[in-house]
Amino acid sequence: MRKFWRTWMMLLGDAMILLGLAMVLAPSSALFAPLNEPAWRAIFGAAELTAEARAYHDFALGLAGAATVGWGVLVFFLAWKALPGGQPWVWQALALSLVGWFAIDTAHVLMAGVVSFAVFNVVLAVVAVPALIGLALQRDPARGLAQA
């Protein structure tokens, strides 16, 4: 079962990479409309942006996308190469990176009044948390994590 959760984490890393690339390459596309339009209404008071505001949005979302790609690569490689060693720091790093991202990003978007991004964060966390719980339940208290 441990291999299942490890594979889940690797696929999560892959999905993060693809999401990040989409954020860089197509930040204002229809793919992101369910997130962007409510955000634009909350921040700018309109579902459509001026050309200047859209350029800045695309730039900012591209930066976030690049960070998401980097985080996805790290999640993938931790799951692929480090989890099989059974060291507890690997699970801790994965779990704390998720908790840190979720708490900070969700608080930030809610303070800005952008509920759509907070809901998206909850969906992403619901996808990631089962693997973290599954991995934690298979811990050997004497060694840390069981080997994959």
C-alpha positions in Angstrom: 0.0 0.0 0.0 2.9 2.3 0.6 3.9 2.2 -3.0 0.3 3.3 -3.9 0.7 6.5 -1.7 4.1 7.1 -3.1 2.8 6.9 -6.6 -0.1 9.2 -5.6 2.5 11.8 -4.5 4.5 11.4 -7.7 1.3 12.0 -9.7 0.5 15.0 -7.5 3.9 16.4 -8.3 3.3 15.8 -12.0 -0.1 17.6 -11.8 1.5 20.5 -10.0 4.1 20.8 -12.8 1.3 20.8 -15.4 -0.7 23.3 -13.5 2.3 25.6 -13.1 3.1 25.4 -16.8 -0.5 26.3 -17.6 -0.3 29.2 -15.3 2.9 30.4 -17.1 1.7 29.7 -20.7 -2.0 30.5 -20.5 -2.9 32.6 -17.4 -5.9 34.3 -18.9 -7.2 31.3 -20.8 -10.7 29.8 -20.4 -9.0 27.1 -18.3 -8.6 29.7 -15.5 -11.8 31.6 -16.1 -13.6 30.0 -13.1 -10.8 31.3 -10.9 -9.9 34.6 -12.7 -13.3 36.1 -13.2 -14.4 36.0 -9.6 -11.0 37.2 -8.5 -11.1 40.1 -11.0 -14.6 41.0 -9.7 -13.4 41.0 -6.1 -10.2 42.9 -6.7 -11.1 45.2 -9.7 -14.9 45.3 -9.6 -15.2 43.9 -13.1 -15.1 40.4 -14.7 -12.9 41.9 -17.5 -9.7 43.7 -17.1 -8.0 46.6 -19.0 -5.1 45.6 -21.2 -2.6 46.9 -18.5 -4.3 45.0 -15.7 -4.4 41.8 -17.7 -0.7 42.1 -18.5 0.1 42.5 -14.9 -2.2 39.6 -14.0 -0.5 37.4 -16.6 2.9 38.4 -15.3 2.0 37.7 -11.6 0.2 34.4 -12.4 3.2 33.4 -14.5 5.5 34.0 -11.5 3.2 31.9 -9.3 3.2 29.2 -12.0 7.0 29.1 -12.1 7.0 28.5 -8.3 4.3 25.8 -8.7 6.5 24.0 -11.3 9.4 24.1 -8.9 7.4 22.8 -6.0 5.9 20.1 -8.2 9.4 19.0 -9.3 10.4 18.8 -5.6 7.3 16.9 -4.6 7.9 14.4 -7.5 11.5 13.8 -6.7 11.0 13.5 -2.9 8.3 10.9 -3.5 10.3 9.1 -6.2 13.8 9.1 -4.6 13.5 10.0 -1.0 10.3 8.3 0.3 11.7 4.8 -0.4 14.5 5.4 2.1 11.9 5.7 4.9 13.4 8.8 6.5 10.8 10.7 8.5 12.1 14.1 7.2 10.7 13.3 3.8 7.1 13.0 5.0 7.6 16.1 7.3 8.9 18.1 4.3 5.9 17.1 2.1 3.4 17.7 4.9 4.8 21.0 6.1 5.1 22.4 2.6 1.4 21.6 2.0 0.3 23.1 5.3 2.5 26.2 4.8 1.2 26.8 1.3 -2.4 26.2 2.3 -2.4 28.4 5.4 -0.6 31.3 3.8 -2.2 31.2 0.4 -5.7 30.6 1.6 -5.5 33.4 4.2 -4.1 35.7 1.5 -6.8 35.1 -1.0 -9.6 35.3 1.6 -8.2 38.6 2.9 -8.4 39.8 -0.7 -12.0 38.6 -1.0 -11.2 36.0 -3.6 -13.2 33.0 -2.5 -12.8 31.1 -5.8 -9.1 30.7 -5.1 -9.8 29.6 -1.5 -12.2 26.9 -2.8 -9.5 25.8 -5.3 -7.0 25.5 -2.5 -9.4 23.3 -0.6 -9.8 21.0 -3.6 -6.1 20.8 -4.1 -5.6 20.0 -0.4 -8.3 17.3 -0.5 -6.3 15.6 -3.3 -3.0 15.8 -1.4 -4.0 15.0 2.1 -5.1 11.3 1.6 -1.6 10.4 0.5 0.0 12.1 3.4 -2.4 10.4 5.8 -1.8 7.0 4.1 2.0 7.5 4.4 1.7 8.6 8.0 -0.4 5.6 9.0 2.3 3.3 7.6 5.0 4.7 9.8 7.3 2.6 11.9 7.8 4.6 15.1 11.2 3.1 15.6 12.5 4.0 12.1 10.2 6.7 10.8 8.5 5.9 7.6 8.2 2.4 6.3 10.2 1.8 3.1 8.3 1.8 -0.1 
